[in-house]
Amino acid sequence: MREVAEKTIRKHYPYFTPRNDWEVLYLSSVPYSGSEAGLYERLDNYLALDIKERGSYKAVIRRATKDLDEPLDMTGYKPSPGDPEVFVQPLPGSEYSIRLFSGNAESKDYCLDFVRTSTGEPVNSPFKFDLLCLPDPNAPIGSAPIISKRALECAFGIPQHEIEPGAEKFLLHDGQHCLLRRPGHRDVRFKVPIRRRPKPEAAPVDADILDFPEYETYRYRVNDGQFE
């Protein structure tokens, strides 16, 4: 979480250098639009209130440091260089690539964005396209319909032209089958990675269990053209 908090401060308050971890945590989550002098005054006042509530300066800083050092498992934050849960594939006939990066593991979130293949720089919708989520071809009858995806920012009410450069992303989920359509190009298909996780223990069931095979294999009788 610390890296994201410090990045937020550099972006919105480039003139300010935090004096302690409490200021890093506070400024990364509470918006401020006043003067630089007013910012210092505000931080001092709110820090004093927090010290009064928690009993000491050390306790306040210790808690802030603990929060900042917690791993961040939120959906939508762009990955950092060297992040292992990032996958990039170039698009045929294009100077851009598709990038997939992990979000919240509990809700099985993944995000997709577009990056320049040569630099890895994220860009917003660099060409006309339609991103579709397809039914799982191995799923039984009654699986989900085809869904056209739009940017996560647009889903939250932000117009396309107001999305910050390079911030656009699309929400996907583990194992989804996707199709990208571009005018003048062949369709591109891909499957979102599935994160390995420990298999949960089955809850005890007060019932007799009938064990049918998970998959049925049919054999074809050549002589009479029948399945068995």
ChimeraX commands (.cxc) that place a marker at each C-alpha (Angstrom):
marker #1 position 0.00,0.00,0.00 radius 0.5
marker #1 position 2.90,2.36,0.69 radius 0.5
marker #1 position 3.96,2.53,-2.95 radius 0.5
marker #1 position 0.44,3.46,-4.10 radius 0.5
marker #1 position 0.08,6.07,-1.34 radius 0.5
marker #1 position 3.40,7.74,-2.18 radius 0.5
marker #1 position 2.54,7.72,-5.89 radius 0.5
marker #1 position -0.77,9.45,-5.12 radius 0.5
marker #1 position 1.00,12.16,-3.12 radius 0.5
marker #1 position 3.60,12.78,-5.84 radius 0.5
marker #1 position 0.81,13.18,-8.37 radius 0.5
marker #1 position -1.52,15.49,-6.43 radius 0.5
marker #1 position 0.96,17.29,-4.12 radius 0.5
marker #1 position 4.29,17.47,-6.01 radius 0.5
marker #1 position 5.43,20.37,-3.83 radius 0.5
marker #1 position 5.04,18.43,-0.58 radius 0.5
marker #1 position 7.39,15.98,1.13 radius 0.5
marker #1 position 5.68,13.97,3.92 radius 0.5
marker #1 position 7.34,14.27,7.31 radius 0.5
marker #1 position 6.10,10.94,8.66 radius 0.5
marker #1 position 4.03,7.87,7.76 radius 0.5
marker #1 position 0.85,9.36,9.20 radius 0.5
marker #1 position 1.01,12.18,6.64 radius 0.5
marker #1 position 1.60,9.65,3.84 radius 0.5
marker #1 position -1.48,7.68,4.87 radius 0.5
marker #1 position -3.66,10.75,5.44 radius 0.5
marker #1 position -2.81,12.61,2.23 radius 0.5
marker #1 position -3.20,9.51,0.06 radius 0.5
marker #1 position -6.82,9.07,1.13 radius 0.5
marker #1 position -8.16,12.57,1.98 radius 0.5
marker #1 position -8.39,15.19,-0.82 radius 0.5
marker #1 position -7.03,18.70,-0.24 radius 0.5
marker #1 position -7.28,21.70,-2.58 radius 0.5
marker #1 position -5.98,24.62,-0.49 radius 0.5
marker #1 position -2.62,26.38,-0.29 radius 0.5
marker #1 position 0.69,24.78,0.65 radius 0.5
marker #1 position 0.77,26.69,3.95 radius 0.5
marker #1 position -2.77,25.60,4.67 radius 0.5
marker #1 position -1.82,21.99,4.02 radius 0.5
marker #1 position 0.81,22.01,6.78 radius 0.5
marker #1 position -1.64,23.61,9.18 radius 0.5
marker #1 position -4.32,21.07,8.36 radius 0.5
marker #1 position -1.97,18.13,8.80 radius 0.5
marker #1 position -0.75,19.42,12.17 radius 0.5
marker #1 position -4.30,19.93,13.42 radius 0.5
marker #1 position -5.53,16.49,12.39 radius 0.5
marker #1 position -2.40,14.80,13.68 radius 0.5
marker #1 position -2.96,16.46,17.06 radius 0.5
marker #1 position -6.51,15.09,17.14 radius 0.5
marker #1 position -5.29,11.61,16.29 radius 0.5
marker #1 position -2.62,11.78,19.00 radius 0.5
marker #1 position -5.25,12.82,21.53 radius 0.5
marker #1 position -7.41,9.86,20.54 radius 0.5
marker #1 position -4.65,7.22,20.50 radius 0.5
marker #1 position -2.64,8.53,23.42 radius 0.5
marker #1 position 0.78,9.25,21.92 radius 0.5
marker #1 position 2.65,10.32,18.80 radius 0.5
marker #1 position 4.46,6.97,18.68 radius 0.5
marker #1 position 1.18,5.05,18.71 radius 0.5
marker #1 position -0.19,7.12,15.82 radius 0.5
marker #1 position 2.93,6.68,13.68 radius 0.5
marker #1 position 3.16,2.98,14.53 radius 0.5
marker #1 position -0.41,2.43,13.36 radius 0.5
marker #1 position 0.15,4.39,10.13 radius 0.5
marker #1 position 3.32,2.45,9.37 radius 0.5
marker #1 position 1.51,-0.84,9.93 radius 0.5
marker #1 position -1.29,0.18,7.55 radius 0.5
marker #1 position 1.13,1.34,4.86 radius 0.5
marker #1 position 3.13,-1.89,5.04 radius 0.5
marker #1 position 0.04,-4.05,4.50 radius 0.5
marker #1 position -0.10,-5.71,1.07 radius 0.5
marker #1 position -2.57,-4.02,-1.24 radius 0.5
marker #1 position -5.17,-6.30,-2.80 radius 0.5
marker #1 position -7.42,-3.84,-4.61 radius 0.5
marker #1 position -8.71,-3.87,-8.15 radius 0.5
marker #1 position -7.75,-1.17,-10.63 radius 0.5
marker #1 position -4.30,-0.02,-9.52 radius 0.5
marker #1 position -1.86,-0.11,-12.41 radius 0.5
marker #1 position 1.05,-2.52,-11.85 radius 0.5
marker #1 position 4.56,-1.49,-10.88 radius 0.5
marker #1 position 7.67,-2.49,-12.88 radius 0.5
marker #1 position 8.62,-6.06,-12.05 radius 0.5
marker #1 position 5.19,-7.06,-10.79 radius 0.5
marker #1 position 5.00,-10.86,-11.30 radius 0.5
marker #1 position 1.24,-10.94,-11.89 radius 0.5
marker #1 position 1.38,-9.03,-15.18 radius 0.5
marker #1 position 0.98,-10.63,-18.60 radius 0.5
marker #1 position 1.57,-8.82,-21.91 radius 0.5
marker #1 position 0.87,-10.04,-25.45 radius 0.5
marker #1 position 1.40,-7.93,-28.61 radius 0.5
marker #1 position -1.55,-7.47,-30.94 radius 0.5
marker #1 position -0.87,-8.64,-34.51 radius 0.5
marker #1 position -0.58,-5.78,-36.98 radius 0.5
marker #1 position -0.40,-3.15,-34.24 radius 0.5
marker #1 position 2.12,-1.15,-32.24 radius 0.5
marker #1 position 0.13,-1.91,-29.10 radius 0.5
marker #1 position -0.17,-4.85,-26.74 radius 0.5
marker #1 position -2.82,-6.20,-24.40 radius 0.5
marker #1 position -1.76,-6.20,-20.77 radius 0.5
marker #1 position -3.50,-8.22,-18.05 radius 0.5
marker #1 position -2.78,-7.51,-14.39 radius 0.5
marker #1 position -4.30,-8.96,-11.25 radius 0.5
marker #1 position -6.79,-7.25,-8.97 radius 0.5
marker #1 position -8.54,-8.47,-5.86 radius 0.5
marker #1 position -7.91,-12.20,-5.51 radius 0.5
marker #1 position -10.98,-12.87,-3.36 radius 0.5
marker #1 position -13.35,-11.62,-6.08 radius 0.5
marker #1 position -11.12,-13.12,-8.83 radius 0.5
marker #1 position -10.61,-9.74,-10.52 radius 0.5
marker #1 position -8.23,-9.08,-13.39 radius 0.5
marker #1 position -7.81,-5.85,-15.32 radius 0.5
marker #1 position -6.96,-5.28,-18.96 radius 0.5
marker #1 position -5.38,-2.23,-20.51 radius 0.5
marker #1 position -3.46,-1.35,-23.66 radius 0.5
marker #1 position 0.24,-0.47,-23.69 radius 0.5
marker #1 position 2.74,0.57,-26.34 radius 0.5
marker #1 position 4.68,-2.54,-27.21 radius 0.5
marker #1 position 7.97,-0.64,-27.53 radius 0.5
marker #1 position 7.83,1.15,-24.17 radius 0.5
marker #1 position 5.18,-0.54,-22.02 radius 0.5
marker #1 position 3.47,2.83,-21.55 radius 0.5
marker #1 position -0.28,2.46,-20.87 radius 0.5
marker #1 position -2.62,4.29,-23.25 radius 0.5
marker #1 position -6.37,4.87,-23.41 radius 0.5
marker #1 position -8.31,3.14,-26.24 radius 0.5
marker #1 position -5.63,3.65,-28.92 radius 0.5
marker #1 position -7.89,2.36,-31.73 radius 0.5
marker #1 position -11.51,1.44,-32.40 radius 0.5
marker #1 position -12.41,-1.93,-30.94 radius 0.5
marker #1 position -15.04,-4.01,-29.22 radius 0.5
marker #1 position -14.02,-6.14,-26.24 radius 0.5
marker #1 position -16.37,-9.08,-25.66 radius 0.5
marker #1 position -16.58,-11.65,-22.89 radius 0.5
marker #1 position -17.70,-14.99,-24.31 radius 0.5
marker #1 position -19.40,-17.98,-22.71 radius 0.5
marker #1 position -17.03,-20.68,-21.50 radius 0.5
marker #1 position -17.01,-23.27,-24.33 radius 0.5
marker #1 position -16.61,-26.04,-21.74 radius 0.5
marker #1 position -19.48,-24.84,-19.57 radius 0.5
marker #1 position -22.81,-26.68,-19.53 radius 0.5
marker #1 position -25.95,-25.29,-21.16 radius 0.5
marker #1 position -27.15,-22.06,-19.58 radius 0.5
marker #1 position -23.80,-20.29,-19.30 radius 0.5
marker #1 position -23.44,-16.49,-19.36 radius 0.5
marker #1 position -24.32,-14.53,-22.54 radius 0.5
marker #1 position -21.86,-12.56,-24.65 radius 0.5
marker #1 position -21.08,-9.26,-22.90 radius 0.5
marker #1 position -19.54,-6.14,-24.44 radius 0.5
marker #1 position -17.14,-4.58,-21.94 radius 0.5
marker #1 position -16.59,-0.87,-21.39 radius 0.5
marker #1 position -13.90,0.90,-19.41 radius 0.5
marker #1 position -14.18,0.60,-15.64 radius 0.5
marker #1 position -14.04,4.38,-15.37 radius 0.5
marker #1 position -17.03,4.76,-17.71 radius 0.5
marker #1 position -18.94,2.22,-15.62 radius 0.5
marker #1 position -18.45,4.60,-12.67 radius 0.5
marker #1 position -19.80,7.56,-14.64 radius 0.5
marker #1 position -16.57,9.13,-15.91 radius 0.5
marker #1 position -16.89,10.19,-19.59 radius 0.5
marker #1 position -14.32,8.64,-21.91 radius 0.5
marker #1 position -12.69,12.00,-22.71 radius 0.5
marker #1 position -12.18,12.75,-19.00 radius 0.5
marker #1 position -10.25,9.57,-18.17 radius 0.5
marker #1 position -6.68,10.51,-17.26 radius 0.5
marker #1 position -4.11,9.50,-19.90 radius 0.5
marker #1 position -3.04,5.90,-19.36 radius 0.5
marker #1 position -5.53,5.29,-16.55 radius 0.5
marker #1 position -8.17,3.42,-18.56 radius 0.5
marker #1 position -8.78,-0.22,-17.65 radius 0.5
marker #1 position -11.35,-2.96,-18.22 radius 0.5
marker #1 position -12.56,-5.36,-15.52 radius 0.5
marker #1 position -12.30,-9.08,-16.24 radius 0.5
marker #1 position -12.26,-12.20,-14.07 radius 0.5
marker #1 position -10.22,-15.37,-13.71 radius 0.5
marker #1 position -10.78,-17.82,-16.55 radius 0.5
marker #1 position -12.97,-15.58,-18.72 radius 0.5
marker #1 position -12.88,-16.16,-22.47 radius 0.5
marker #1 position -12.54,-12.88,-24.37 radius 0.5
marker #1 position -12.60,-11.65,-27.94 radius 0.5
marker #1 position -11.20,-8.37,-29.26 radius 0.5
marker #1 position -12.62,-7.05,-32.53 radius 0.5
marker #1 position -10.81,-4.35,-34.51 radius 0.5
marker #1 position -11.94,-2.94,-37.86 radius 0.5
marker #1 position -9.66,-4.20,-40.62 radius 0.5
marker #1 position -8.00,-6.89,-38.47 radius 0.5
marker #1 position -8.62,-10.50,-37.60 radius 0.5
marker #1 position -10.35,-11.13,-34.30 radius 0.5
marker #1 position -8.13,-11.86,-31.31 radius 0.5
marker #1 position -9.19,-14.41,-28.70 radius 0.5
marker #1 position -7.66,-15.04,-25.29 radius 0.5
marker #1 position -8.43,-16.52,-21.89 radius 0.5
marker #1 position -7.78,-14.68,-18.63 radius 0.5
marker #1 position -5.33,-16.57,-16.36 radius 0.5
marker #1 position -6.70,-18.49,-13.38 radius 0.5
marker #1 position -4.88,-17.94,-10.10 radius 0.5
marker #1 position -4.04,-21.09,-8.20 radius 0.5
marker #1 position -5.46,-21.15,-4.70 radius 0.5
marker #1 position -5.68,-23.77,-1.96 radius 0.5
marker #1 position -8.69,-26.02,-2.35 radius 0.5
marker #1 position -11.09,-25.29,0.52 radius 0.5
marker #1 position -12.06,-28.13,2.78 radius 0.5
marker #1 position -15.53,-29.43,2.07 radius 0.5
marker #1 position -18.01,-28.66,4.81 radius 0.5
marker #1 position -19.39,-31.75,6.56 radius 0.5
marker #1 position -22.73,-32.86,5.10 radius 0.5
marker #1 position -25.29,-34.91,7.00 radius 0.5
marker #1 position -26.31,-37.00,4.01 radius 0.5
marker #1 position -25.42,-40.09,2.00 radius 0.5
marker #1 position -23.23,-39.12,-0.95 radius 0.5
marker #1 position -23.68,-40.67,-4.40 radius 0.5
marker #1 position -20.45,-40.47,-6.37 radius 0.5
marker #1 position -21.14,-39.98,-10.09 radius 0.5
marker #1 position -18.26,-39.29,-12.51 radius 0.5
marker #1 position -17.61,-35.62,-13.13 radius 0.5
marker #1 position -17.20,-36.15,-16.88 radius 0.5
marker #1 position -18.92,-38.80,-18.98 radius 0.5
marker #1 position -17.10,-40.48,-21.87 radius 0.5
marker #1 position -19.21,-41.88,-24.71 radius 0.5
marker #1 position -17.98,-44.70,-26.89 radius 0.5
marker #1 position -19.17,-44.97,-30.49 radius 0.5
marker #1 position -20.04,-48.40,-31.86 radius 0.5
marker #1 position -18.84,-48.50,-35.45 radius 0.5
marker #1 position -21.09,-51.37,-36.58 radius 0.5
marker #1 position -24.48,-49.83,-35.79 radius 0.5
marker #1 position -23.58,-46.14,-35.49 radius 0.5
marker #1 position -24.76,-45.88,-31.90 radius 0.5
marker #1 position -23.29,-44.25,-28.81 radius 0.5
marker #1 position -22.87,-46.35,-25.68 radius 0.5
marker link #1:1,2 radius 0.2
marker link #1:2,3 radius 0.2
marker link #1:3,4 radius 0.2
marker link #1:4,5 radius 0.2
marker link #1:5,6 radius 0.2
marker link #1:6,7 radius 0.2
marker link #1:7,8 radius 0.2
marker link #1:8,9 radius 0.2
marker link #1:9,10 radius 0.2
marker link #1:10,11 radius 0.2
marker link #1:11,12 radius 0.2
marker link #1:12,13 radius 0.2
marker link #1:13,14 radius 0.2
marker link #1:14,15 radius 0.2
marker link #1:15,16 radius 0.2
marker link #1:16,17 radius 0.2
marker link #1:17,18 radius 0.2
marker link #1:18,19 radius 0.2
marker link #1:19,20 radius 0.2
marker link #1:20,21 radius 0.2
marker link #1:21,22 radius 0.2
marker link #1:22,23 radius 0.2
marker link #1:23,24 radius 0.2
marker link #1:24,25 radius 0.2
marker link #1:25,26 radius 0.2
marker link #1:26,27 radius 0.2
marker link #1:27,28 radius 0.2
marker link #1:28,29 radius 0.2
marker link #1:29,30 radius 0.2
marker link #1:30,31 radius 0.2
marker link #1:31,32 radius 0.2
marker link #1:32,33 radius 0.2
marker link #1:33,34 radius 0.2
marker link #1:34,35 radius 0.2
marker link #1:35,36 radius 0.2
marker link #1:36,37 radius 0.2
marker link #1:37,38 radius 0.2
marker link #1:38,39 radius 0.2
marker link #1:39,40 radius 0.2
marker link #1:40,41 radius 0.2
marker link #1:41,42 radius 0.2
marker link #1:42,43 radius 0.2
marker link #1:43,44 radius 0.2
marker link #1:44,45 radius 0.2
marker link #1:45,46 radius 0.2
marker link #1:46,47 radius 0.2
marker link #1:47,48 radius 0.2
marker link #1:48,49 radius 0.2
marker link #1:49,50 radius 0.2
marker link #1:50,51 radius 0.2
marker link #1:51,52 radius 0.2
marker link #1:52,53 radius 0.2
marker link #1:53,54 radius 0.2
marker link #1:54,55 radius 0.2
marker link #1:55,56 radius 0.2
marker link #1:56,57 radius 0.2
marker link #1:57,58 radius 0.2
marker link #1:58,59 radius 0.2
marker link #1:59,60 radius 0.2
marker link #1:60,61 radius 0.2
marker link #1:61,62 radius 0.2
marker link #1:62,63 radius 0.2
marker link #1:63,64 radius 0.2
marker link #1:64,65 radius 0.2
marker link #1:65,66 radius 0.2
marker link #1:66,67 radius 0.2
marker link #1:67,68 radius 0.2
marker link #1:68,69 radius 0.2
marker link #1:69,70 radius 0.2
marker link #1:70,71 radius 0.2
marker link #1:71,72 radius 0.2
marker link #1:72,73 radius 0.2
marker link #1:73,74 radius 0.2
marker link #1:74,75 radius 0.2
marker link #1:75,76 radius 0.2
marker link #1:76,77 radius 0.2
marker link #1:77,78 radius 0.2
marker link #1:78,79 radius 0.2
marker link #1:79,80 radius 0.2
marker link #1:80,81 radius 0.2
marker link #1:81,82 radius 0.2
marker link #1:82,83 radius 0.2
marker link #1:83,84 radius 0.2
marker link #1:84,85 radius 0.2
marker link #1:85,86 radius 0.2
marker link #1:86,87 radius 0.2
marker link #1:87,88 radius 0.2
marker link #1:88,89 radius 0.2
marker link #1:89,90 radius 0.2
marker link #1:90,91 radius 0.2
marker link #1:91,92 radius 0.2
marker link #1:92,93 radius 0.2
marker link #1:93,94 radius 0.2
marker link #1:94,95 radius 0.2
marker link #1:95,96 radius 0.2
marker link #1:96,97 radius 0.2
marker link #1:97,98 radius 0.2
marker link #1:98,99 radius 0.2
marker link #1:99,100 radius 0.2
marker link #1:100,101 radius 0.2
marker link #1:101,102 radius 0.2
marker link #1:102,103 radius 0.2
marker link #1:103,104 radius 0.2
marker link #1:104,105 radius 0.2
marker link #1:105,106 radius 0.2
marker link #1:106,107 radius 0.2
marker link #1:107,108 radius 0.2
marker link #1:108,109 radius 0.2
marker link #1:109,110 radius 0.2
marker link #1:110,111 radius 0.2
marker link #1:111,112 radius 0.2
marker link #1:112,113 radius 0.2
marker link #1:113,114 radius 0.2
marker link #1:114,115 radius 0.2
marker link #1:115,116 radius 0.2
marker link #1:116,117 radius 0.2
marker link #1:117,118 radius 0.2
marker link #1:118,119 radius 0.2
marker link #1:119,120 radius 0.2
marker link #1:120,121 radius 0.2
marker link #1:121,122 radius 0.2
marker link #1:122,123 radius 0.2
marker link #1:123,124 radius 0.2
marker link #1:124,125 radius 0.2
marker link #1:125,126 radius 0.2
marker link #1:126,127 radius 0.2
marker link #1:127,128 radius 0.2
marker link #1:128,129 radius 0.2
marker link #1:129,130 radius 0.2
marker link #1:130,131 radius 0.2
marker link #1:131,132 radius 0.2
marker link #1:132,133 radius 0.2
marker link #1:133,134 radius 0.2
marker link #1:134,135 radius 0.2
marker link #1:135,136 radius 0.2
marker link #1:136,137 radius 0.2
marker link #1:137,138 radius 0.2
marker link #1:138,139 radius 0.2
marker link #1:139,140 radius 0.2
marker link #1:140,141 radius 0.2
marker link #1:141,142 radius 0.2
marker link #1:142,143 radius 0.2
marker link #1:143,144 radius 0.2
marker link #1:144,145 radius 0.2
marker link #1:145,146 radius 0.2
marker link #1:146,147 radius 0.2
marker link #1:147,148 radius 0.2
marker link #1:148,149 radius 0.2
marker link #1:149,150 radius 0.2
marker link #1:150,151 radius 0.2
marker link #1:151,152 radius 0.2
marker link #1:152,153 radius 0.2
marker link #1:153,154 radius 0.2
marker link #1:154,155 radius 0.2
marker link #1:155,156 radius 0.2
marker link #1:156,157 radius 0.2
marker link #1:157,158 radius 0.2
marker link #1:158,159 radius 0.2
marker link #1:159,160 radius 0.2
marker link #1:160,161 radius 0.2
marker link #1:161,162 radius 0.2
marker link #1:162,163 radius 0.2
marker link #1:163,164 radius 0.2
marker link #1:164,165 radius 0.2
marker link #1:165,166 radius 0.2
marker link #1:166,167 radius 0.2
marker link #1:167,168 radius 0.2
marker link #1:168,169 radius 0.2
marker link #1:169,170 radius 0.2
marker link #1:170,171 radius 0.2
marker link #1:171,172 radius 0.2
marker link #1:172,173 radius 0.2
marker link #1:173,174 radius 0.2
marker link #1:174,175 radius 0.2
marker link #1:175,176 radius 0.2
marker link #1:176,177 radius 0.2
marker link #1:177,178 radius 0.2
marker link #1:178,179 radius 0.2
marker link #1:179,180 radius 0.2
marker link #1:180,181 radius 0.2
marker link #1:181,182 radius 0.2
marker link #1:182,183 radius 0.2
marker link #1:183,184 radius 0.2
marker link #1:184,185 radius 0.2
marker link #1:185,186 radius 0.2
marker link #1:186,187 radius 0.2
marker link #1:187,188 radius 0.2
marker link #1:188,189 radius 0.2
marker link #1:189,190 radius 0.2
marker link #1:190,191 radius 0.2
marker link #1:191,192 radius 0.2
marker link #1:192,193 radius 0.2
marker link #1:193,194 radius 0.2
marker link #1:194,195 radius 0.2
marker link #1:195,196 radius 0.2
marker link #1:196,197 radius 0.2
marker link #1:197,198 radius 0.2
marker link #1:198,199 radius 0.2
marker link #1:199,200 radius 0.2
marker link #1:200,201 radius 0.2
marker link #1:201,202 radius 0.2
marker link #1:202,203 radius 0.2
marker link #1:203,204 radius 0.2
marker link #1:204,205 radius 0.2
marker link #1:205,206 radius 0.2
marker link #1:206,207 radius 0.2
marker link #1:207,208 radius 0.2
marker link #1:208,209 radius 0.2
marker link #1:209,210 radius 0.2
marker link #1:210,211 radius 0.2
marker link #1:211,212 radius 0.2
marker link #1:212,213 radius 0.2
marker link #1:213,214 radius 0.2
marker link #1:214,215 radius 0.2
marker link #1:215,216 radius 0.2
marker link #1:216,217 radius 0.2
marker link #1:217,218 radius 0.2
marker link #1:218,219 radius 0.2
marker link #1:219,220 radius 0.2
marker link #1:220,221 radius 0.2
marker link #1:221,222 radius 0.2
marker link #1:222,223 radius 0.2
marker link #1:223,224 radius 0.2
marker link #1:224,225 radius 0.2
marker link #1:225,226 radius 0.2
marker link #1:226,227 radius 0.2
marker link #1:227,228 radius 0.2
view
